Amino acid sequence: SFDAAQAGTDVTLGRLDAEGYAFEEAVVVTRAGRTVAAQTYTGAANVTVVATAADLPSLNATAGENATESESVTVAGANATYVERDDGAAVVWNDDGVTRAVVADLPREELVALAERVAG
């Protein structure tokens, strides 16, 4: 449950409260001192919401070799990066020391709007 995932981490998890999306499951993993929480939502698209206080280069990378597009966007007043890949897209931003990402196969505008909802 969302509450169980929240209990498994000190990082305040963002919740996707958007019409047409339902919480499916969450996983909190701690490995080598790094804790990552991933929540999945189902709806118009399958959406994954990730949060971690650890520095994870894979989340902070601007694109990677499979990226087809990368650009700066804004999420809740914070600088963010939109990354489009062959298998979907992500919006990644830092929120007071917490790296957050929303990942889905959605157009940029819709993904940024979902990230805004998660940032609350």
For each residue, the residues with C-beta under 8 A, 3 or more apart:
1: 4 5 26
2: 5 6 13 15 23 26 39
3: 6 7
4: 1 7 8 26
5: 1 2 8 9 13 26 27 28 37 39
6: 2 3 9 12 13
7: 3 4
8: 4 5 28 35 37
9: 5 6 13 28 35 37 51
10: 35 53
11: 35 37 51 52 53 98
12: 6 51 98
13: 2 5 6 9 26 37 39 49 51
14: 49 51 95 100 118 119 120
15: 2 23 39 49 118 120
16: 21 23 39 41 47 49 102 114 117 118
17: 117
18: 21 43 114 117
19:
20: 43 44
21: 16 18 41 42 43 44 47 114
22: 41 42 43
23: 2 15 16 26 39 40 41
24: 39 40 41 42
25: 39 40
26: 1 2 4 5 13 23 37 38 39 40
27: 5 37 38
28: 5 8 9 35 36 37 38
29: 35 36 37 38
30: 33 34 35 36
31: 34
32:
33: 30 54
34: 30 31 52 54 56
35: 8 9 10 11 28 29 30 52 53 54
36: 28 29 30 50 51 52 54 56
37: 5 8 9 11 13 26 27 28 29 50 51 52
38: 26 27 28 29 48 49 50
39: 2 5 13 15 16 23 24 25 26 48 49 50
40: 23 24 25 26 46 47 48 49
41: 16 21 22 23 24 46 47 48 49
42: 21 22 24 46 47
43: 18 20 21 22 46 47
44: 20 21 106
45: 104 105 106
46: 40 41 42 43 104 105
47: 16 21 40 41 42 43 102 103 104 106 114
48: 38 39 40 41 101 102 103 104
49: 13 14 15 16 38 39 40 41 100 101 102 103 118
50: 36 37 38 39 59 99 100 101 102 103
51: 9 11 12 13 14 36 37 98 99 100 101
52: 11 34 35 36 37 56 59 98 99
53: 10 11 35 97 98 99
54: 33 34 35 36 99
55: 60 99
56: 34 36 52 59 60 99
57: 60 61
58: 61 64
59: 50 52 56 92 99 101
60: 55 56 57 92 99
61: 57 58 64 83
62: 67 70 81 83
63: 67 70 83 85
64: 58 61 67 83 85
65:
66: 85 86 87
67: 62 63 64 70 83 84 85
68: 84 85 86
69: 82 83 84
70: 62 63 67 81 82 83 84
71: 81 82 108
72: 79 80 81 82
73: 80 81 82 91 108 112
74: 77 78 79 80
75: 78 80 91 93 112 115 116 119
76: 93 95 116 119 120
77: 74
78: 74 75 93 94 95 119
79: 72 74 93 94
80: 72 73 74 75 91 92 93 112 115
81: 62 70 71 72 73 91 92 93
82: 69 70 71 72 73 89 90 91 108 111 112
83: 61 62 63 64 67 69 70 89 90 91 92
84: 67 68 69 70 89 108
85: 63 64 66 67 68 88 89 90
86: 66 68
87: 66 105
88: 85 103 104 105 106
89: 82 83 84 85 103 104 105 106 108 111
90: 82 83 85 101 102 103 111
91: 73 75 80 81 82 83 101 102 111 112 114 115
92: 59 60 80 81 83 99 100 101
93: 75 76 78 79 80 81 99 100 101 115 119
94: 78 79 97 98 99 100
95: 14 76 78 98 99 100 119
96:
97: 53 94
98: 11 12 51 52 53 94 95
99: 50 51 52 53 54 55 56 59 60 92 93 94 95
100: 14 49 50 51 92 93 94 95 115 118 119
101: 48 49 50 51 59 90 91 92 93
102: 16 47 48 49 50 90 91 111 114 115 118
103: 47 48 49 50 88 89 90
104: 45 46 47 48 88 89 111 114
105: 45 46 87 88 89
106: 44 45 47 88 89 110 111 114
107: 110 111
108: 71 73 82 84 89 111 112
109: 112 113
110: 106 107 113 114
111: 82 89 90 91 102 104 106 107 108 114 115
112: 73 75 80 82 91 108 109 115 116
113: 109 110 116 117
114: 16 18 21 47 91 102 104 106 110 111 117 118
115: 75 80 91 93 100 102 111 112 118 119
116: 75 76 112 113 119
117: 16 17 18 113 114 120
118: 14 15 16 49 100 102 114 115
119: 14 75 76 78 93 95 100 115 116
120: 14 15 76 117
